Amino acid sequence: MATGDVALGQQASSASANGASKRVINDFSIQVATVNGSGSQSANSVLLKSIFGMGIPVSGKNLFPSNIAGLPTWYTIRASKYGYVARKKEIDILVAMNAETAKEDILSLPAGAVAIYEDAQNLKQYRDDVACYPVPFDKLTAAVCPEARLRKLVKNMIYVGIVAQLLSFDMTAVEAALRRQFAKKQKAADLNWAAVQAGYTYAAESLTKHDPYVLERMHATDGKIIIDGNAAAALGAMFAGVTVVTWYPITPSSSVVEQLIDYLKKYRIEPDGKATFAVVQAEDELAAVGMVLGAGWSGARSMTATSGPGISLMSEFAGLGYFAELPGVIFDIQRVGPSTGLPTRTAQADLLSIAYLSHGDTKHVILIPGSVKECFEFGIAAFDLAERLQTPVFVLSDLDLGMNNWMSEPFDYPEKPLDRGKVLTAEDLKRLGEFARYKDVDGDAIPYRTLPGTDHPKAAYFTRGSGHNEKALYTERPDDYQNLMERLNRKFETARTLVPLPIVVQTGKSKIGIIAFGTSDFAVLESRDQVKKEYGVEADYLRIRAFPFTSEVHEFVASHDRVYIVEQNRDAQMLSLLKLDLPAEDAVKLRSIRHFNGHPIDARSVTDEFVLQEGII
């Protein structure tokens, strides 16, 4: 575009005039400070997807309040030519659209950063070491949008244009992203595009660039997609063949089921209009998980999605599922607790509660995705494991992974047949001649089951949450109970051989190990690069993807002198689980790096703590 050529020429001459000899290309973060309910989500999405459309690796983090409207919200976009997608601790470019937090926001910037703000705010008075760009947002918006009621929304697109011009966005990518955002609303698309152009033109004609930040086209996003973890998990559940979905809405898990409903309505309706699925909104989380287990008992692939408070309510039914050996899948999108906690902040703090959820001796299988691609893959694997092991399986995601947009390789179409586990048909029963519901026939501690309606006189059995023997008969005999509990423990050992293996990155020469899980992975991978570059220290790395832990986890700890466990909770919950599982001589090697302020973990915080504990400084 002609305006783009003019802008690039102006920026080059401005940089020269200000003595800026070193540009920062495709490696910075942008934070947009607004208020909840202001309609900034569309504008921020356009910025994110424009950068993606320019072939530059990008990630976005939405930090929003738990009320409906009016409180401060921040959206952070990170462009990284190196492919880093963890939250960056430092903010390089601030778009201050919230007058209430503007002073605090600009004071938090590092020296050399950029601030874009309403000119009436006069934020330059607070910082003389920040590149300031005052903009008459209200005036520009009024000129573009005659309707006063729409100006609050359109105003956001003005800052898209300002940022696009200052950072040399490819405007064809911006327009493409905007048109996709408003694909079904042509008039809205035209109005918002006019606002972007107004901001762009103002910046080109009235602002003199005096900062080093700039974008240049790359090809690092070719063939990639952008999707959030909850949508990916829902897609996985659909491909897994889920037929019964029960839920009670709770942040940040609601969009798992909301997205799944959309998918099911699109792909699971027969030509005659009949649905091949059932979605039930229950009165609470307790009822939801009860329905899941009832549906699983009857042979349906069933699931629910919840967060920490819902997990607490599900405790008794989780114990029933474990003890009576009923399949079902529970997605837990973690948030900050305890109690109501911080409903719209992220954490990894449900690990211990889920591992032993319910009273008595209980241990649950947990899958821990570390990317949106794994949300999809584990969304499929969880159903296979639940039916293979005949037990509830939990998929442990978090708000950061679930609700934020992530760049990803496209998902692979699943070709592996569904694993329905050990289900006996009427023909099987005729051939075998006998059936004991809770008997270990094959030595893997997994018994056989029948489904309701199986046409054979020996197919029926009682499903008991009280004491029972191999034949599902009620008993309180000590040896019957002990035998049952020991078999369930052996089944948990069998699960070690079936759950996803960890991802291991070995240097081949380090005696220092790092273990992380879930979304901590992104910060740890970047931190390892920082530590090597800045201090010359290398560390091996293992990412846990499931509980129970596989033998590879034990071997990793055994082969290192000290191992750092990185996690997003106060009480070092993963470290505690590992200590319970490892031999005493290996458990003493574990050290803790924790992050639990509700913000997604960042690499610099991991590096600083690692360096401190290692005594490198």
Secondary structure as the mmCIF struct_conf table of DSSP 4:
data_model
#
loop_
_struct_conf.conf_type_id
_struct_conf.id
_struct_conf.beg_label_comp_id
_struct_conf.beg_label_asym_id
_struct_conf.beg_label_seq_id
_struct_conf.end_label_comp_id
_struct_conf.end_label_asym_id
_struct_conf.end_label_seq_id
HELX_RH_AL_P HELX_RH_AL_P1 ALA A 2 ALA A 17
TURN_TY1_P TURN_TY1_P1 ASN A 18 GLY A 19
STRN STRN1 VAL A 24 ILE A 25
BEND BEND1 ASN A 26 ASN A 26
STRN STRN2 ASP A 27 VAL A 35
TURN_TY1_P TURN_TY1_P2 ASN A 36 GLY A 37
BEND BEND2 SER A 38 GLY A 39
HELX_RH_AL_P HELX_RH_AL_P2 SER A 40 GLY A 53
TURN_TY1_P TURN_TY1_P3 MET A 54 GLY A 55
STRN STRN3 VAL A 58 LEU A 63
BEND BEND3 SER A 66 LEU A 71
STRN STRN4 PRO A 72 SER A 80
TURN_TY1_P TURN_TY1_P4 LYS A 81 TYR A 82
BEND BEND4 ALA A 86 ALA A 86
STRN STRN5 ARG A 87 ARG A 87
HELX_LH_PP_P HELX_LH_PP_P1 LYS A 88 LYS A 88
BEND BEND5 LYS A 89 GLU A 90
BEND BEND6 ASP A 92 ASP A 92
STRN STRN6 ILE A 93 ALA A 96
TURN_TY1_P TURN_TY1_P5 ALA A 99 THR A 101
HELX_RH_AL_P HELX_RH_AL_P3 ALA A 102 LEU A 107
TURN_TY1_P TURN_TY1_P6 SER A 108 SER A 108
BEND BEND7 LEU A 109 LEU A 109
HELX_LH_PP_P HELX_LH_PP_P2 PRO A 110 PRO A 110
TURN_TY1_P TURN_TY1_P7 ALA A 111 GLY A 112
STRN STRN7 VAL A 114 GLU A 118
HELX_RH_3T_P HELX_RH_3T_P1 ASP A 119 GLN A 121
HELX_RH_3T_P HELX_RH_3T_P2 LEU A 123 TYR A 126
BEND BEND8 ASP A 128 VAL A 130
STRN STRN8 ALA A 131 VAL A 135
HELX_RH_AL_P HELX_RH_AL_P4 PHE A 137 VAL A 144
HELX_RH_3T_P HELX_RH_3T_P3 ALA A 148 LEU A 150
HELX_RH_AL_P HELX_RH_AL_P5 ARG A 151 LEU A 166
TURN_TY1_P TURN_TY1_P8 LEU A 167 SER A 168
HELX_RH_AL_P HELX_RH_AL_P6 MET A 171 GLN A 181
TURN_TY1_P TURN_TY1_P9 PHE A 182 LYS A 184
HELX_RH_AL_P HELX_RH_AL_P7 GLN A 186 SER A 206
BEND BEND9 ASP A 211 ASP A 211
STRN STRN9 TYR A 213 VAL A 214
TURN_TY1_P TURN_TY1_P10 ALA A 220 GLY A 223
STRN STRN10 ILE A 225 ASP A 228
HELX_RH_AL_P HELX_RH_AL_P8 GLY A 229 PHE A 239
TURN_TY1_P TURN_TY1_P11 ALA A 240 GLY A 241
STRN STRN11 VAL A 244 TRP A 247
TURN_TY1_P TURN_TY1_P12 THR A 251 SER A 253
HELX_RH_AL_P HELX_RH_AL_P9 SER A 254 TYR A 267
BEND BEND10 ARG A 268 ARG A 268
STRN STRN12 ILE A 269 ILE A 269
TURN_TY1_P TURN_TY1_P13 PRO A 271 ASP A 272
BEND BEND11 GLY A 273 GLY A 273
STRN STRN13 ALA A 275 ALA A 275
BEND BEND12 THR A 276 THR A 276
STRN STRN14 ALA A 278 GLN A 281
BEND BEND13 GLU A 283 ASP A 284
HELX_RH_AL_P HELX_RH_AL_P10 GLU A 285 TRP A 297
TURN_TY1_P TURN_TY1_P14 SER A 298 GLY A 299
STRN STRN15 SER A 302 THR A 306
HELX_RH_AL_P HELX_RH_AL_P11 GLY A 308 LEU A 313
TURN_TY1_P TURN_TY1_P15 MET A 314 MET A 314
HELX_RH_AL_P HELX_RH_AL_P12 SER A 315 ALA A 324
TURN_TY1_P TURN_TY1_P16 GLU A 325 GLU A 325
STRN STRN16 GLY A 328 GLN A 334
STRN STRN17 VAL A 336 VAL A 336
BEND BEND14 PRO A 338 PRO A 338
TURN_TY1_P TURN_TY1_P17 SER A 339 THR A 340
STRN STRN18 LEU A 342 LEU A 342
TURN_TY1_P TURN_TY1_P18 PRO A 343 THR A 344
BEND BEND15 ARG A 345 ARG A 345
HELX_RH_AL_P HELX_RH_AL_P13 LEU A 351 ALA A 355
TURN_TY1_P TURN_TY1_P19 TYR A 356 TYR A 356
BEND BEND16 SER A 358 ASP A 361
STRN STRN19 VAL A 365 LEU A 367
BEND BEND17 SER A 371 SER A 371
HELX_RH_AL_P HELX_RH_AL_P14 VAL A 372 LEU A 389
TURN_TY1_P TURN_TY1_P20 GLN A 390 GLN A 390
BEND BEND18 THR A 391 THR A 391
STRN STRN20 PRO A 392 ASP A 398
HELX_RH_AL_P HELX_RH_AL_P15 LEU A 399 MET A 403
BEND BEND19 ASN A 404 ASN A 404
STRN STRN21 ASN A 405 SER A 408
HELX_LH_PP_P HELX_LH_PP_P3 GLU A 409 PRO A 414
BEND BEND20 LYS A 416 LYS A 416
HELX_LH_PP_P HELX_LH_PP_P4 PRO A 417 LEU A 418
BEND BEND21 LYS A 422 LYS A 422
STRN STRN22 VAL A 423 VAL A 423
HELX_RH_AL_P HELX_RH_AL_P16 ALA A 426 LEU A 432
TURN_TY1_P TURN_TY1_P21 ARG A 437 TYR A 438
BEND BEND22 VAL A 441 ALA A 445
STRN STRN23 ARG A 449 ARG A 449
TURN_TY1_P TURN_TY1_P22 PRO A 452 GLY A 453
BEND BEND23 ASP A 455 HIS A 456
TURN_TY1_P TURN_TY1_P23 PRO A 457 LYS A 458
BEND BEND24 GLY A 465 SER A 466
STRN STRN24 HIS A 468 HIS A 468
TURN_TY1_P TURN_TY1_P24 GLU A 470 LYS A 471
BEND BEND25 ALA A 472 ALA A 472
STRN STRN25 TYR A 474 TYR A 474
HELX_RH_AL_P HELX_RH_AL_P17 PRO A 478 ARG A 496
TURN_TY1_P TURN_TY1_P25 THR A 497 LEU A 498
BEND BEND26 VAL A 499 VAL A 499
HELX_LH_PP_P HELX_LH_PP_P5 PRO A 500 PRO A 502
STRN STRN26 ILE A 503 VAL A 505
BEND BEND27 GLY A 508 LYS A 509
BEND BEND28 LYS A 511 LYS A 511
STRN STRN27 ILE A 512 PHE A 517
TURN_TY1_P TURN_TY1_P26 GLY A 518 THR A 519
HELX_RH_AL_P HELX_RH_AL_P18 SER A 520 TYR A 535
STRN STRN28 ASP A 540 ILE A 544
STRN STRN29 ALA A 546 PHE A 547
BEND BEND29 PRO A 548 PRO A 548
HELX_LH_PP_P HELX_LH_PP_P6 PHE A 549 THR A 550
HELX_RH_AL_P HELX_RH_AL_P19 SER A 551 ALA A 558
TURN_TY1_P TURN_TY1_P27 SER A 559 SER A 559
BEND BEND30 HIS A 560 ASP A 561
STRN STRN30 ARG A 562 GLU A 567
BEND BEND31 GLN A 568 ASP A 571
HELX_RH_AL_P HELX_RH_AL_P20 GLN A 573 ASP A 581
BEND BEND32 LEU A 582 LEU A 582
HELX_RH_AL_P HELX_RH_AL_P21 ALA A 584 ALA A 587
TURN_TY1_P TURN_TY1_P28 VAL A 588 LYS A 589
STRN STRN31 LEU A 590 ARG A 594
BEND BEND33 ASN A 597 HIS A 599
HELX_LH_PP_P HELX_LH_PP_P7 PRO A 600 ILE A 601
STRN STRN32 ASP A 602 ASP A 602
HELX_RH_AL_P HELX_RH_AL_P22 ALA A 603 GLU A 614
TURN_TY1_P TURN_TY1_P29 GLY A 615 GLY A 615
#
